[in-house]
Amino acid sequence: MDIDTRSDIYSLGVLLYELLTGKTPFDPRTLDEAGFDEKRRIIREQEPPRPSTRLTTLNDADVTTVAKHRQSEPPKLLKLIRGDLDWIVMKALEKDRLLRYEFVSAFAEDIRRHLRNEPVAAAAPSAVYKFRKFARRHKAALAAATAIAAVLVAGVVVSSWLAVRASRAEKMSRSEANKSRQVAQFLQDMLNGVGPSVALGRDTTMLREILDKTAKRVGEDFKDHPDVEAELRNTIGNVYLALGEYQNSEAMHRKALAIRKRLLGNEHIDVSISLNDLANVLESLDKLAEAETMYREALAMNRKLFGNDDPNVATALHNLATVLYSQGKLAEAETTYREALAMEKKVYGHEHQEVATTLNGLANALYSRGKNSQAETMYREVLAMRKKLLGSEHLGVASSLISLATLLNSNGELAEAETLTREALAMERKLLGNEHPEVATSIERLANVLHRQGKHAEAETMYREVLAMKRKLLGLEHSEVAKLLDSLTDVLLRQGSLAEAERLFKDILTPAVESQPRSAGLLRSRGSLRARIGRWKEGAADLANAVQMDPNEHWGWYRLTPLLVEMGDERGYRQHCEAMLARFASTKESFIAERTAKVCLLLPMNEEVLQTVSSLADTAINAGKGDSYLLYFQFAKGLSEYRQARFASAIEWTKKASSSPGIYFLDVQTSAVLAMAHHQLKQTVEARAALTEAVEIAEKRLPKLENGDIGDSWHDWLIAHILLREAKALIDGQPTPTTSAK
């Protein structure tokens, strides 16, 4: 196809038309109802009304809405658009490419002239001009596919490029700051009134095809202009990311970064931008450690280039906090979010989109640390701020609804959680379409709420829908797919469908997939399935393989440990604990510290190990103050004190953990440790009473292995029975057999 940059100018004109009026140049309904040949004729021959004329044809309600979204009033908006902006848009929409702007820079310069109240290159048409237009209307038509693709798609790529360049210019180019700020502000004001549907509400299949063709050509067509190539690769990478095409996005951003480092060195704002954009894609691909490294590099670069109290530094801090949160480094994430938030409030004020985004991230970190009350307050503050700044139908609002619903779900407020999640999902489907990662994630969250309410059949249907989407979008080895399998397995088992759950893993975890290093999450999921139905050895084998493949993920280590004890593999248990402590002894995360300490205290250990474990228990207590999970940290401390023969202290700490009955696994664990500590202090009556309570809760409240499923908290079930057996053996004077293993 004979397409050059002036085709892109046409596409940019289409988008600017919509930004100004809220409508496309041609009525979508008319195009939909027309036949193919008629569509070609309309696009080739009909002149769209000028933007100001289009506004006058709207009803009062629509005009008011358009003006409000553009922070204006109908008369002022009409006055602003009539004249220069009319002709700038119409020049970009010229049927004859020779009469359009020749370059994007010329288009941008006309906007600058308009903002400076200078004469623009575009002007109202003369009589001769109109006559020539009439003559040209009857020439041979351009190819319809080119015209439709330009109208529907190409504008997204080029206009995104211009918008990103304009907005970044405000931060990057100090020497031309005034001009860049004017253009960036003009475009940003318009973009604020248009949702993501401007880009994603069109035919994304065609968009993907054109992006793929453009991506193949960009390296060849711009080989003599590597700076332009890098910019275009960066833009195409961002569009791919918005469409959920993560692998293609990664390839584009890696090449852009390599070009910029070669051209600009390692201390330039463009290099920082490429680092940040690539790290963003890597997060989506679950390559979190590499993403963290790049975010840290970008942060250090921005600090050096701009100093502190700069928007670039605040953004880099926010991004770093997000990837820390994704890796479970919650304490560091919270600290980093707070630093970013303070900086953003200083730069932007207290009501700004960037402030809302970082406040939401901080709320996520607080929620994950069990600080639900603080998190809920922040979530509601963010939701109100986003509705005020963005309107009631925006992806930012949908995100806030989801965050609040997730917290309410964990608090047991299921009806409201379901309502909010459904509202957010409907909004995302409208704005993003039905095949986007965010839509898949929201469907999964709704399934979680339904599952908790006992609506298992509906939840299963949704889990299967999400599984199909995420397998396609993310690939089998992504951690989100593994987590989803855990949820789907649980809902299947609750419906008595063990055979179906096993068949699911058989289909997914083929020998070829199982051998892949990135299949650790899938192995953890299958290991958990096997463990919860009492197949200890098979579960342990899966979890051991997962630990080898992904040694930095503490969940695999944690879940494997009680299985080794239950199987009677004392030597393997001790070796496993030594390796686990070597890896996680220096953690500052309360949850990792608590879990590591607890499972490495299931059997008596030597003095060196006990010192390390004691330090971890202290870390959990100190880092977890104010967490709703503090009970678990206190229990780990109590068990640590017991193993060190500090029995009175063990009783004191363990009683704190048993102060909130109803968490039955923890109730059995605390009662068993209390029984043993009292026994060691010769407090026979107290020891017997605690043991009796532990046995009674285990028999009446915990799931039975013989029923075929001990639940998704099977690891807590095992820890409870391991400690209960030890208490019975100590107090009754004879060993108690382990639970049967398959």
C-alpha positions in Angstrom: 0.0 0.0 0.0 1.2 3.5 -0.9 1.2 4.9 2.6 3.5 7.6 3.9 3.6 10.0 6.9 0.8 12.1 5.4 -1.5 9.1 5.9 -0.6 9.4 9.6 -1.4 13.1 9.5 -4.9 12.1 8.3 -5.2 9.7 11.2 -4.1 12.3 13.6 -6.7 14.7 12.2 -9.4 12.1 12.9 -8.3 11.8 16.5 -8.0 15.5 17.1 -11.5 16.0 15.6 -12.8 13.5 18.2 -10.9 15.2 21.0 -12.4 18.5 20.1 -16.0 17.4 19.5 -16.4 14.0 21.2 -17.5 12.6 17.8 -15.8 11.1 14.9 -15.7 13.0 11.5 -18.1 10.4 10.0 -21.2 9.1 11.8 -20.4 5.5 12.9 -24.0 4.4 12.5 -24.0 5.7 8.9 -20.8 3.8 8.1 -22.1 0.6 9.8 -25.4 0.7 7.8 -23.6 1.4 4.5 -22.4 -1.3 2.2 -18.7 -1.7 1.6 -18.7 0.4 -1.7 -20.7 3.1 0.0 -18.3 3.3 2.9 -15.4 3.8 0.4 -17.4 6.5 -1.4 -18.2 8.3 1.9 -14.6 8.2 3.1 -13.1 9.2 -0.3 -15.6 11.9 -1.4 -17.7 13.3 1.5 -16.3 16.2 3.5 -17.0 16.0 7.2 -18.4 19.1 8.8 -15.9 21.4 10.5 -15.5 20.6 14.3 -17.4 23.8 15.3 -20.2 23.0 12.9 -20.4 19.5 14.3 -20.8 20.9 17.8 -23.8 23.0 16.7 -25.6 19.9 15.4 -25.5 18.2 18.8 -28.4 18.4 21.2 -28.0 20.6 24.3 -27.3 17.7 26.6 -24.5 16.3 24.4 -22.9 19.7 23.9 -23.0 20.3 27.7 -21.4 17.0 28.3 -18.6 17.5 25.7 -17.9 21.0 27.1 -17.8 19.7 30.7 -15.3 17.0 29.9 -13.1 19.7 28.4 -13.4 21.9 31.5 -15.3 24.5 29.5 -18.8 25.8 28.7 -20.6 25.3 25.4 -20.3 28.9 24.1 -16.6 29.1 25.2 -15.8 25.8 23.6 -17.5 26.7 20.3 -15.6 30.0 20.3 -12.3 28.3 21.0 -12.7 25.8 18.2 -14.2 28.0 15.5 -11.5 29.4 13.2 -8.0 28.2 13.5 -8.7 24.9 15.1 -11.4 24.2 12.5 -8.9 24.7 9.7 -6.0 22.9 11.4 -8.2 19.8 11.7 -9.6 20.1 8.1 -6.1 20.6 6.7 -5.1 17.3 8.4 -8.2 15.6 6.9 -7.6 16.7 3.3 -8.5 14.0 0.8 -5.5 14.9 -1.3 -2.4 14.1 0.8 -0.4 16.8 -1.1 -2.6 19.4 0.6 -2.2 18.0 4.1 0.6 18.8 6.5 3.7 17.2 5.2 5.2 16.3 8.6 3.9 15.8 12.2 6.2 18.6 13.2 4.4 21.0 10.9 1.1 19.9 12.4 2.4 20.5 15.9 3.9 23.9 14.9 0.4 25.1 13.6 -1.0 24.2 17.0 1.8 26.2 18.7 1.0 29.2 16.4 -2.6 29.0 17.4 -1.7 29.0 21.1 0.6 32.0 20.6 -2.2 33.8 18.7 -0.1 33.9 15.5 -1.3 33.2 12.0 -1.6 29.5 11.2 -0.6 27.8 8.0 -4.1 26.3 7.7 -6.7 28.8 6.5 -10.3 28.9 5.4 -10.7 27.6 1.8 -11.0 30.0 -1.2 -13.5 29.7 -4.1 -10.8 28.2 -6.3 -9.9 25.7 -3.6 -13.5 24.6 -3.4 -13.7 24.2 -7.1 -10.6 22.0 -7.1 -12.1 19.9 -4.3 -15.2 19.3 -6.3 -13.1 18.1 -9.3 -11.0 15.8 -7.1 -14.0 14.2 -5.7 -14.6 12.4 -9.0 -11.1 11.0 -9.5 -10.4 7.3 -9.1 -10.9 6.2 -5.5 -8.1 5.4 -3.1 -8.0 1.8 -1.8 -10.8 1.3 0.7 -8.8 -0.8 3.1 -6.2 2.0 3.4 -8.8 4.6 4.1 -10.7 2.6 6.6 -7.6 1.4 8.4 -6.3 5.0 8.5 -9.6 6.2 10.0 -10.0 3.4 12.5 -6.5 2.5 13.5 -3.4 4.4 12.4 -4.4 7.5 14.3 -4.0 5.6 17.5 -0.3 4.9 16.9 0.8 8.3 15.6 -1.4 10.4 17.8 -0.2 8.4 20.9 3.3 9.2 19.7 2.6 12.9 19.4 0.8 13.0 22.7 3.6 11.2 24.5 6.3 13.3 22.9 4.4 16.5 23.8 3.8 15.5 27.4 7.3 14.2 27.9 8.7 17.4 26.4 7.4 19.3 29.4 9.8 17.2 31.6 12.6 16.5 29.2 13.5 19.6 27.3 14.3 22.5 29.6 15.5 24.7 26.7 12.1 24.6 25.0 10.0 24.3 28.1 7.5 27.0 27.3 6.6 25.9 23.8 6.4 22.2 24.9 4.2 22.9 27.9 1.7 24.8 25.7 1.3 22.0 23.3 1.3 19.3 26.0 -1.3 21.1 28.0 -3.5 21.6 25.0 -3.5 17.9 24.1 -3.8 16.8 27.7 -6.8 19.0 28.3 -8.5 17.3 25.3 -7.4 13.8 26.3 -8.9 14.3 29.8 -12.4 14.2 28.3 -11.9 11.1 26.2 -11.8 7.6 27.7 -9.6 4.7 26.5 -12.4 3.7 24.1 -11.0 6.2 21.7 -8.1 3.9 21.2 -9.6 0.5 22.1 -13.2 0.7 21.0 -12.2 0.2 17.4 -11.3 -3.0 15.4 -8.3 -4.1 17.4 -7.8 -7.0 15.0 -7.0 -4.6 12.3 -5.0 -2.5 14.7 -2.8 -5.5 15.6 -2.2 -6.3 11.9 -1.1 -2.8 11.1 1.1 -2.6 14.2 2.7 -5.9 13.2 3.5 -4.6 9.7 4.7 -1.3 11.1 7.0 -3.1 13.6 8.6 -5.1 10.8 9.2 -2.0 8.7 10.4 0.5 11.3 13.9 -0.9 11.5 14.4 -0.8 7.8 12.7 2.5 7.0 14.4 4.5 9.7 17.8 2.8 9.8 19.4 6.2 8.9 17.5 7.9 11.7 18.0 5.8 14.8 16.6 8.4 17.1 13.3 8.4 15.2 13.4 4.6 15.1 13.8 4.5 18.9 10.9 6.9 19.4 8.6 4.9 17.1 9.6 1.6 18.7 8.8 3.0 22.1 5.4 4.3 20.9 4.5 1.0 19.2 5.6 -0.9 22.3 3.3 1.2 24.4 0.4 0.5 22.1 1.1 -3.2 22.2 1.1 -3.0 26.0 -2.2 -1.3 26.0 -3.6 -4.1 23.9 -2.2 -6.8 26.1 0.4 -7.9 23.5 3.2 -8.2 26.1 5.8 -10.2 24.1 5.6 -7.8 21.2 5.8 -4.9 23.5 8.8 -6.3 25.2 10.6 -6.8 21.9 9.9 -3.2 20.8 11.0 -1.6 24.1 14.2 -3.7 24.4 15.3 -2.5 20.9 14.4 1.1 21.7 16.4 1.0 24.9 19.4 -0.5 23.1 19.3 2.2 20.5 19.0 5.0 23.0 21.8 3.7 25.2 24.0 3.6 22.1 23.1 7.1 21.0 22.8 8.9 24.3 24.8 7.0 26.9 23.5 6.0 30.3 22.5 9.3 31.7 19.7 10.8 29.6 16.0 11.2 30.2 15.1 9.2 27.0 17.1 6.3 28.3 15.3 6.6 31.7 11.9 6.6 29.8 12.9 3.4 27.9 14.0 1.7 31.1 10.7 2.6 32.8 8.6 1.5 29.8 10.4 -1.8 29.4 10.2 -2.5 33.2 6.5 -1.9 33.0 6.1 -4.6 30.3 8.4 -7.0 32.3 6.0 -6.6 35.3 3.2 -7.7 33.1 5.2 -10.7 32.0 6.0 -11.6 35.6 9.7 -10.9 35.2 9.7 -9.0 38.5 13.4 -9.2 39.5 14.5 -7.7 36.2 11.8 -5.1 36.3 12.9 -4.0 39.8 16.5 -3.7 38.6 15.4 -1.4 35.7 13.2 0.7 37.9 16.0 1.3 40.3 18.3 2.3 37.5 15.7 4.7 36.1 15.2 6.2 39.6 18.9 6.7 40.2 19.2 8.4 36.7 16.2 10.7 37.4 17.6 11.7 40.8 20.9 12.6 39.1 19.2 14.5 36.2 16.5 16.4 38.1 17.3 16.2 41.8 14.4 15.4 44.3 11.0 16.9 44.3 10.6 16.3 40.6 7.7 14.5 38.8 10.1 12.2 37.1 11.5 11.1 40.4 8.1 10.7 42.0 7.0 8.5 39.1 10.1 6.4 39.3 9.5 5.9 43.0 5.9 4.9 42.4 6.9 2.3 39.8 9.6 0.9 42.1 7.1 0.6 44.9 4.7 -1.3 42.7 7.2 -4.0 41.7 8.3 -4.3 45.3 4.7 -4.9 46.2 4.3 -7.5 43.5 7.3 -9.4 44.9 5.8 -9.4 48.4 8.4 -6.9 49.7 5.6 -5.1 51.5 7.4 -3.1 54.1 9.8 -1.6 51.6 6.9 -1.0 49.2 4.9 0.9 51.8 7.9 3.1 52.6 8.6 3.8 48.9 4.9 4.6 48.2 4.9 7.0 51.1 8.0 8.8 49.8 6.5 9.0 46.3 3.1 10.3 47.7 4.8 13.0 49.8 6.7 14.2 46.7 3.7 14.1 44.4 1.5 16.1 46.9 4.3 18.7 47.0 4.5 18.8 43.2 0.9 18.4 42.2 -1.2 19.3 45.3 -3.6 17.0 47.1 -6.1 16.3 44.3 -4.4 15.0 41.2 -4.4 11.8 39.2 -0.8 10.9 40.1 -1.6 11.4 43.8 -4.7 9.2 43.4 -2.6 6.4 41.7 0.1 6.4 44.4 -2.4 6.6 47.2 -4.1 3.5 45.7 -0.8 1.7 45.6 -0.1 2.6 49.3 -3.6 1.3 50.2 -2.8 -2.0 48.4 0.4 -2.3 50.5 -1.4 -1.6 53.7 -4.2 -4.0 52.9 -1.6 -6.8 52.1 0.0 -6.1 55.5 -3.4 -6.6 57.2 -4.0 -2.9 57.9 -7.5 -3.1 56.6 -9.0 -0.1 58.3 -6.3 2.3 57.0 -6.5 0.7 53.6 -10.3 1.1 53.3 -10.2 4.8 54.2 -7.6 5.3 51.5 -9.5 3.3 48.9 -12.6 5.3 49.5 -10.6 8.6 49.3 -9.1 7.5 46.0 -12.5 6.5 44.5 -14.0 9.9 45.4 -11.0 11.7 44.0 -11.0 9.8 40.7 -14.7 10.3 40.2 -14.2 14.0 40.7 -11.2 14.2 38.4 -12.1 11.6 35.7 -15.9 11.3 35.7 -18.0 8.3 36.6 -16.9 6.1 33.7 -13.2 5.7 33.5 -10.6 2.9 34.0 -9.2 4.7 37.0 -12.7 4.6 38.6 -13.0 0.9 37.7 -9.7 0.2 39.3 -10.8 1.9 42.5 -14.0 0.0 42.6 -12.1 -3.3 42.3 -9.6 -2.4 45.0 -12.4 -1.5 47.5 -14.4 -4.6 46.5 -11.4 -6.8 47.1 -10.9 -5.4 50.6 -14.6 -5.8 51.4 -14.5 -9.4 50.2 -11.7 -10.1 52.6 -13.7 -8.5 55.4 -16.7 -10.7 54.6 -18.8 -7.9 53.2 -19.6 -10.1 50.2 -22.8 -8.6 48.9 -21.3 -5.1 48.5 -18.1 -6.6 47.1 -20.1 -8.4 44.4 -22.0 -5.3 43.5 -18.9 -3.1 43.2 -17.0 -5.8 41.2 -19.8 -6.2 38.7 -20.0 -2.5 38.2 -16.2 -2.3 37.6 -16.3 -5.3 35.2 -19.1 -3.8 33.1 -17.1 -0.5 32.9 -13.9 -2.3 31.8 -15.7 -4.4 29.2 -17.1 -1.3 27.7 -13.8 0.6 27.7 -11.3 -2.2 26.9 -13.3 -4.9 25.1 -13.6 -8.5 26.2 -10.1 -9.8 25.5 -7.9 -7.6 27.7 -5.9 -8.7 30.7 -7.6 -6.2 33.1 -11.0 -7.6 32.1 -9.8 -11.1 32.8 -8.5 -10.1 36.2 -11.8 -8.5 37.1 -13.7 -11.6 36.0 -11.5 -13.6 38.3 -12.1 -11.3 41.2 -15.9 -11.6 40.7 -15.5 -15.4 40.6 -13.6 -15.2 44.0 -16.5 -13.3 45.5 -19.1 -15.7 44.2 -17.0 -18.6 45.4 -16.9 -17.2 48.9 -20.7 -16.9 48.8 -21.1 -20.5 47.9 -22.1 -19.8 44.3 -19.7 -22.4 43.1 -21.2 -23.3 39.7 -21.2 -19.6 38.6 -17.7 -19.2 40.0 -16.5 -22.2 38.1 -17.9 -20.9 34.8 -16.0 -17.6 35.4 -12.8 -19.2 36.4 -12.8 -21.3 33.3 -13.4 -18.2 31.1 -10.5 -16.4 32.8 -8.2 -19.4 32.5 -8.8 -19.5 28.7 -8.1 -15.8 28.5 -5.0 -15.8 30.6 -3.5 -18.8 28.9 -3.9 -16.9 25.6 -2.7 -13.5 26.9 0.0 -14.5 29.4 1.1 -18.0 28.6 0.9 -21.1 30.8 3.9 -20.3 32.9 2.7 -17.0 34.2 2.2 -16.8 38.0 -1.4 -15.5 37.5 -2.3 -18.7 35.6 -0.9 -20.8 38.5 -2.9 -18.8 41.1 -6.0 -19.1 39.0 -5.6 -22.9 38.9 -5.5 -22.9 42.7 -8.9 -21.1 42.8 -10.4 -23.3 40.1 -9.1 -26.4 41.8 -10.7 -25.4 45.0 -14.1 -24.7 43.5 -14.0 -28.0 41.7 -13.2 -29.9 44.9 -16.0 -28.1 46.8 -18.3 -29.5 44.2 -16.9 -33.0 44.5 -15.1 -32.9 41.2 -11.7 -34.3 42.1 -11.4 -36.2 38.8 -12.0 -33.0 36.9 -9.4 -31.2 38.9 -6.8 -33.8 38.2 -7.7 -33.9 34.5 -7.3 -30.1 34.4 -3.7 -30.4 35.6 -3.0 -33.3 33.3 -4.1 -31.3 30.3 -2.0 -28.2 31.3 1.1 -29.7 33.0 2.3 -31.9 30.1 5.9 -33.3 30.4 7.1 -30.6 28.1 5.6 -27.8 30.1 6.5 -29.3 33.4 10.2 -29.2 32.5 10.2 -25.5 31.7 11.9 -23.4 34.4 8.9 -20.9 34.4 6.5 -23.7 35.3 7.3 -23.4 39.0 3.9 -21.8 39.7 2.1 -24.6 38.0 4.0 -27.1 40.0 3.2 -25.3 43.2 -0.5 -25.5 42.2 -0.4 -29.2 41.4 1.6 -29.9 44.5 -1.0 -28.2 46.6 -3.8 -30.2 44.9 -2.0 -33.4 45.7 -1.3 -32.4 49.3 -4.8 -31.3 50.1 -6.1 -34.8 49.1 -3.5 -36.6 51.2 -1.0 -37.5 48.4 2.0 -36.3 50.5 4.8 -37.8 48.4 3.5 -36.5 45.1 2.8 -33.1 46.5 6.2 -32.9 48.1 7.9 -33.9 44.8 6.1 -31.1 42.9 6.9 -28.5 45.5 10.6 -29.6 45.7 10.8 -29.1 41.9 9.2 -25.7 42.2 11.7 -24.6 44.8 14.6 -25.6 42.5 13.1 -23.7 39.6 12.1 -20.6 41.6 14.1 -20.5 44.8 13.2 -16.9 45.6 9.5 -17.6 46.0 9.0 -18.4 49.7 5.6 -20.1 49.3 7.1 -23.3 47.8 9.6 -23.5 50.6 6.9 -22.9 53.2 4.5 -25.5 51.9 7.1 -28.2 51.4 8.4 -28.1 55.0 5.4 -29.7 56.9 5.1 -32.3 54.1 8.6 -33.5 54.9 7.8 -33.8 58.6 4.5 -35.6 57.8 6.3 -38.1 55.7 8.8 -38.8 58.4 11.8 -37.5 56.4 13.6 -35.9 59.3 16.9 -35.6 57.5 15.3 -34.0 54.5 13.4 -31.6 56.7 16.5 -30.4 58.5 18.4 -29.9 55.3 15.5 -28.1 53.8 15.2 -25.8 56.8 19.0 -25.0 56.7 18.7 -24.0 53.0 15.5 -22.0 53.6 17.1 -20.1 56.5 20.2 -19.4 54.4 17.9 -17.8 51.8 15.4 -15.9 53.9 17.2 -15.2 57.2 17.8 -11.6 56.4 14.2 -10.8 55.2 12.5 -7.8 56.6 9.0 -8.9 55.5 6.8 -9.9 58.4 5.0 -12.7 56.6 8.1 -14.3 55.2 9.9 -14.1 58.5 6.9 -15.6 60.3 6.4 -18.5 57.9 10.1 -19.4 57.8 10.4 -19.3 61.5 7.2 -21.4 62.1 7.9 -24.2 59.8 11.6 -24.5 60.9 10.4 -25.0 64.5 8.1 -28.0 63.8 10.9 -30.3 65.2 13.5 -29.5 67.8 16.6 -27.9 66.2 20.2 -27.2 67.2 21.3 -24.0 68.9 22.6 -22.3 65.8 19.3 -22.8 63.9 17.3 -21.7 66.9 19.2 -18.4 67.1 18.4 -17.6 63.5 14.8 -18.6 63.9 14.4 -16.5 67.0 15.7 -13.5 65.1 13.1 -14.1 62.4 10.3 -14.4 64.9 11.4 -11.0 66.3 11.4 -9.6 62.8 7.8 -10.7 62.3 6.7 -9.2 65.6 8.5 -5.9 65.0 7.6 -5.5 61.3 4.0 -6.7 61.9 2.8 -4.3 64.6 -0.7 -3.2 63.7 -1.3 -6.0 61.2 -4.4 -8.0 61.5 -2.2 -11.1 61.1 -0.3 -10.2 64.3 -1.8 -13.3 65.9 0.3 -15.5 63.6 3.4 -13.6 64.3 2.9 -13.9 68.1 2.4 -17.7 67.7 5.7 -18.0 65.8 7.3 -16.1 68.7 5.7 -18.4 71.2 6.8 -21.5 69.4 10.4 -20.1 69.2 10.4 -19.4 72.9 9.3 -23.0 73.6 12.0 -24.5 71.4 14.6 -22.5 73.3 13.2 -23.8 76.6 11.9 -20.4 77.7 8.6 -22.0 78.7 7.0 -19.1 80.7 7.7 -16.7 77.9 6.3 -19.3 75.4 3.1 -19.4 77.4 2.9 -15.6 77.5 3.3 -15.2 73.7 1.2 -18.1 72.8 -1.7 -16.9 74.9 -1.7 -13.6 72.9 -2.1 -15.6 69.7 -5.0 -17.6 71.1 -6.9 -14.5 72.3 -9.2 -14.5 69.2 -10.8 -17.9 68.9 -12.4 -19.0 65.6 -9.3 -19.5 63.5 -9.4 -23.2 64.1 -6.0 -24.2 62.7 -4.4 -21.6 64.8 -6.5 -22.6 67.8 -5.2 -26.2 67.6 -1.6 -25.0 67.1 -1.6 -22.6 70.1 -3.4 -25.0 72.4 -0.8 -27.7 71.6 2.1 -25.4 72.3 0.5 -24.2 75.5 -0.1 -27.8 76.6 3.6 -28.6 76.1 4.9 -25.4 77.8 2.7 -26.0 80.8 3.8 -29.6 81.0 7.5 -28.6 81.0 6.7 -26.3 83.9 5.0 -29.2 85.8 1.7 -27.4 85.5 -0.2 -30.7 84.9 -3.8 -29.4 85.2 -3.2 -26.6 82.7 -1.3 -28.8 80.4 -4.1 -31.4 80.3 -6.8 -28.8 79.8 -4.9 -27.2 76.9 -4.3 -30.6 75.3 -8.0 -31.6 75.7 -9.0 -28.3 74.0 -6.6 -28.9 71.1 -7.9 -32.4 70.6 -11.5 -31.3 70.7 -11.1 -28.5 68.2 -9.1 -30.8 65.8 -11.8 -33.5 66.0 -14.8 -31.2 65.7 -13.6 -28.3 63.6 -10.9 -29.4 61.3 -11.5 -31.2 58.0 -11.1 -34.9 57.9 -8.5 -36.5 55.7 -10.7 -39.5 55.1 -13.2 -37.3 53.4 -10.8 -36.8 50.6 -10.0 -33.0 50.9 -8.6 -31.1 53.8 -8.9 -27.8 52.0 -6.7 -25.1 50.6 -5.2 -24.4 54.0 -3.8 -27.9 54.1 -0.4 -26.7 55.2 -2.0 -25.2 58.4 -3.9 -28.4 58.8 -0.6 -30.3 58.8 1.2 -28.0 61.2 -1.7 -28.3 63.6 -1.6 -32.1 63.5 2.2 -32.2 63.8 2.2 -30.1 66.9 -0.8 -31.9 68.3 0.9 -35.3 67.9 4.0 -33.9 69.7 1.9 -32.6 72.6 0.1 -36.0 72.9 3.4 -37.9 72.9 4.9 -35.6 75.5 2.0 -35.5 77.9 0.6 -39.0 77.4 4.0 -40.5 77.3 3.6 -42.5 74.1 4.1 -41.6 70.4 1.0 -40.9 68.3 1.0 -42.2 64.7 1.1 -39.7 61.8 -1.9 -39.2 59.5 -2.0 -41.8 56.7 -0.2 -40.8 53.5 -0.8 -41.9 50.0 
